[in-house]
């Protein structure tokens, strides 16, 4: 492959926000909101058309607040056209005039779709967020059904449940009482300030709350301050995701509404249930997984979406200031070997951690037949997983790449050229099996 062409495809394109915004604008109308844009055509990953659910940030990456899809423009175009990442990158490069058929850089007259950059961004007041979300949890409380579900299905202690979970439902309750009570407790905050909390907005100049029926989950940073709320929906309609952020980023689009903000995708830090002088940091996708890992004496950091690890080194640094850390372990799901998008993010996370933390980093591997997530693995085997998991270092990527090259040679097929469909799935299944066999899994 032409090295200059490769650099243009996978370095230039993802890092150039103007290219990304033009490409999104080709797919559907971009509407400016605080901190970025919404794509009016909806989310191409789960097909949802919920207003404002698909958010494009000013730097060019996207996030769906319904299905948690997260990534950059190459992934987006690949999804739209049902092609590989390489083919998507080539398509973008040719449309943007970066390369010609020979793979050489060239210039040509090009009039892109004009997208006016948005510079206004709501700056979150994290002290206010911590106070409001703590009050929100106390105001809603936890009902017996949800408490039983968390204890019996997730094996959470009553202490953990009452610290970070609540029954999120406004049925039979007047949210005006929520704001009256909060302002009585914290009279220093104005309605406008409170309306800047993700999930809160003003309708006809009165405070209101975006609400879902489900279990609310508090997301805390390394200082144990609440920085966000996720909701695990009780019922999921077609095109909806089970987990969704409490966000009001698009409130300005709603009739007679203003205020609102996006919470982004903050990581959650969960310290061990029983404090120890030394422990490991274990990273997984989702708080229920790190709940299991924290029960084993680890500090868990959950990312809400496999690509949402930006700034994770800052959280790790703060954790290291509080306790002595032996090393870092990544527990992405057991099917990551055959999911190229997840594997790409796994490799990027590993590089980020090794380059920025100074700690040894290992990846946990297991066969998905024993459980997709680390929580499934623990619960289905009553915590006895020592022989089911292998912990590998950076040599793993050389093994993976070697097996991939060998498989491509044997089959005469290049993974990056395979579009979506059964042929690609069969190839990835073979790749997964050979990698796991190499580690006797």
N, C-alpha and C positions, 0 to 999 in steps of 0.2 A: 504494500500500500504506500502511496506517495505520502511522505512524512509531513510535507507542507500542507497537503490537503487534510490529513488527519488532524493537524494542529488547528486548522481553520474550523473544522467540523466540531471538534469536541473541546476546544479551548475558547475560541472567539465567540461562537454562537451562544453558549450558556452564560458567558460573562457580559454580553452586550445587551443591556436592558432595552435599548431602542429597537433592536432586532426582535426581541421577544414581544414587545408591545405591538409592533406591526403585525406579527404573526397571529397574535390573539385577536386583533382587530379584523383580520381576514376571516376568522372563524365565526365571529359574531360581534355585535355591538358592545363596545366597552363603555361603561358608565362610570365617571369619576365619583368616588366617595372618599371619606377620610382614609388616608394612608395608601390609596391605590385605586382599584377599579373593580366593578363586578361585571361578569360576562353574562349578558342577558339571555344568551341561548342555553345557559345552564351548564351542568357538569357532564362532560362526555364519558366519564369513567363509570358512573352509576346511572346515568340517564335522567337524573333528577332535574326538575325545573323550579325548585323552590326559589323564590325571589332572593337574590343576593347570596346564595349558598356558595357559589363558585367565585372566589376572591383572587384577584391578581395584584400582587404587591408592586411597588414602584421599581424594585430591583429586577423584576421579570419573573420571579417564581410564583407558582399558584398554590392555592390551598382550598380544598372543598370542606366546608364546615359540616356537611352532612355525612359524606363517606370517608373523610379524612385523607383523600388522595392529595398528594403533595409532591411537587417536583418542579422541573424547569421545562422550557419550551420544547426541547427535543422529545421528552416523554409525552407531552401534550399532543404534538403533531403525530407521533407514532400511534397514539390512541385514536385520533380522529380518522386517520387513513388506514388503520389496521396493518401497519408495516413495522419493520424492525427499527431500532433506534438509529442504526447507520443509514438506512434508507431515508428516514425522517430528516436526519442531519443534512444529507445530500440535497434533499428537496428544498430545505430552508436556504442552504448556501446558494443554490442556483437561483432561487427567487430573489435573494438579496444581492445577487451579483458578486458573490465572493469567489466563486470558482466557475470554470467552464468544464466541458466534457473531459478535458485532459487532466483536470485536477489542478490547474494553475490559477493563481490569483489574478484577477483582472478588474478593471474599472469599466463601468458603463453608466449611461444616464439612467437613473432609477428614481421614480417618484413614488415614495412609499405612502401608505395610508397615514395621514397625519393624526397623531395621538398627542394631545396636550398633556404634559407631565403634571402630576398632582403633587404639590409639596406640602400641603396642609396635612398634618398627622396629629391625632389626639395623643397627647403625652399622658400616659397613665400615672395616676397618683397611687403608688403601691401601698402606702400607709392607709389610704382610704379603702382600697380593694380589700386589704386584710380585715379591716374593721367591718366593712359592709358584708362580705361573704361569711364572716364568723357569725354576724347577727342573722343573716339569711338562714344559715344552717340551724341556729337555735330557734328561729321563728317557725320554721317548717317542722323540725324534729324528725323522728323516725317512727314509722308505724310498725305494728307487730308483724305484719306480713313481710315487709321489706327487711326487718331485723332478722326474722326467721330465715329468709332466703339467703342473706349474707352469712349467717352462722352455719347453716346446713349445706349450702352449695359452695361457699367460698371459705368456710372454716375460719371466719374472722372472729376475734374476741369481741366482747361487748365494749371493752375499752377502745379498741380500734374503730368499731362502728360509730360510737358516739363522738369520736374525735373528728372523723373525716367523711361521714356519710349522712344523708338525710333523704326523706321522702319528698320528692319534688313534684308537688301537685297543688294547683290553686283551686281545685274543686271545692266549692263551699266556703272559700276564704276570700276576703277582700284585700287585695294587695296594697290598697291605700293604707291599711292598718300597719303594714310592714314599714312603709316609709314614715308614717307618723311616729312609730316607735323608735325608728333609727334616728330621726332628727331630734327626738326628745333626749336620746342618749348622747348624740353628738351634734349639738346645736350650731357648732362652728362651720358646718358644711352647708352650702347653698344647694338649691335644686339643680342648678346648672352643673355644679361639681359632681353631685351624685349621679346625674345623667351621663357623666363621662365614664361610669363604671360599665364594663362589658356586660351586656344583658339588661341594662337599664336604659330608658329613653324617655323623652317627653312627648306626650300626646295632648294636644290642645293645652300646652303649658303645665300639664300635670304629670308627675312621675309615674312610670309604668314599668312592668317587668316582662321580659320574654320568658315564657314558662313552658315546660314539657312535663308530661306525666311519666315519671320514672324515678330512678335513684340518682340523687345528686352526689357528685364526688368532688371533694375539695382537692385542689392541686397546690402543693406547697414547694417553696424553694429551699435551698440549703440552710437558710436561716429559720426555717419552719414557718415562714409567713405565707399566707394564702394569696396566690397570684392568679388563680383561675378556677373555673368550675366546669366539669364535664357532666353530662347527663346520660345515663344508660336508660334508653327508652323502654317502657313496658311493652309497647306494641310498635311494630315496624311495618309500615306500608311499603308497597313495591316502589323501589327507587330511593328508599330512605336507608340511612345507616343506623346501626344500633346505638352507637355513641356519637354525641354531638356536643360541641362547645357551647357554653352559655355566652352568646355574642349578640351585639346589637350594632354591628359595623355598618349595616345598610339602613339604619332607622331613618336617615334623611330622605330615603326614597319613598317611605310610607306616607300615606295621606295625613296631613296635619301633624307630622312628627318631626322631631329634631333631637340632637344629642346622639348618644350611642357611640360605641367603640368596639374594635376588635381586640380580643385578648391574645391574638397570635396563637402559638402552640407551645406554651411553657412546659418545661420538664418538671416532673414531680420527684422530690427527694424524700425517701422514707428511711429513717434510721432504724437500727435493729430493735426488735421487741425487747430483748434483754441486752443492755449496754455491755460492750466489751472493750478492752484496751486496744485490741487490734481487730480489724475485720477487712473484708473485701468489698469492693464496689461492684455491684451486679446491675447491668443495664438490660432492660427488656422493654417491649412495646406494651404499654398499658399498666395501670396501677394494680390490677388484680394479680398480675404476674409478680410484681415486686413485693406485694404483700406476702406471697409465699416465700420469696427469697429472704425477706427481712425476718421472717419467723425462724430462719435457719442461722441467724446471727450476722447477716450481711446488711450493708447499706444499699438499698435499692434506688436506682434512678430510672424512672419510666419515661420514655419518649412517646408522645401521643401521635404515632405515625412514624414509620421506620426512617424517614428522611428528616424528621424534626429534631435534629441534635445540634443545631446552631447554638453556640454559646455554652455547650455542655461542659467545656473545660473550666469555665468560670465557676459552675456549680461544684465541680470536682475539687477545685482549689479550696473552696470554702469548706467542703467536707473534710479535706485533709487538715485544715486548721482546727477542726473539732475532735478528730480522732486519727489514730495511726492506721494507715491503709497498706495492706500487703500488695494488692494488685487489683486489676480491673478485669471483669469477665463479662462478655457479651452473650446474652441469651435471646437471640432472635429466633423466630419460630422454626420448627423442624423441617418445614417445606421450603426454606430459603434457598436451598441449592438448586431447585428447579424453577425458582421465580427470579428471573434476571433483574427485575426492578429492585427487589429486596436485596439480592446479592450485591448489586452495585452500591446500594446504600450501606450495606454491611462493610464492604471494603473501604468506603469513604469514611465511615465512622471509625474503623480500626486505624486508618492513617491519621485521622484527627487526634485520636487518643494517644498514639505513640509519639506524634510530633509535638504535642502540647502539654502532656501531663507528667512526663518523666517516670511513669509507673509501668511495670510489665503488664501487657494486655494479652488476654487469651479469649478464644471463641469457643463456646460450648456447642458441640455437635451431637445430634441424636437422630434416630430414625423416627420419622413422623408417625409411623404405624404405632409407636408406643405413646403417642400424644403429640398434638400439633404444637401447643405452647408449653412452656416450662411449668405452668400451673396445671395443665392437663396431665403432664408427665408425673408430677409429684402426687396429685390426687388419685390418679388411676393406679399408682404403684405404692401407695401409702408411704411416700417419702423415700422408698428404697430404690434409688436411681444410680447408685455408684457404678454399676456395671453397664448402665445404659447410655452414659454420657462420656464423651471424650473431649478433653480441653486441649486446643491446638494453638500454636503461635503463628507467626507470619509465614512459616514454611508451608502452611496450609494453602496459601494462595498459589504458590509454585506448583503444588500437587494438583490443585484444581485446574490451573492453566495447562499443565502438562496433559492431564486426562482429556481436557477439552480439545486440545490440538490433535491428540491421538484419535479421538472419536471423529473429529472433522475429517481427518485423513482417511479413516476406515470407511466412513459413510459417503465421502465426497460432497458433504454439505457444510456450509459455513453458518454458524449460529446467527451471526449478525445479519445474514441475508435471508433468514427464514422469517416469513411473515407469520401472523397469528393464525393458528389452526392446528389440526391434528398432527401434521408433520412436525411442527415445532414442539408440541407437547410430548410426542414420542421421543424426540431427540433429547429434550431436557430430562425426561424420566430416565433415559439411559445414562445420562451424565450424572444424575443424582445417585443412581444405583452403584456406578463405578467408584464414585468418590467415597460413598459410605462403605463399600467393600474394602477399599484401601485402608480404612480405619477400623475394620472388623465390626461395623455397625449394621 
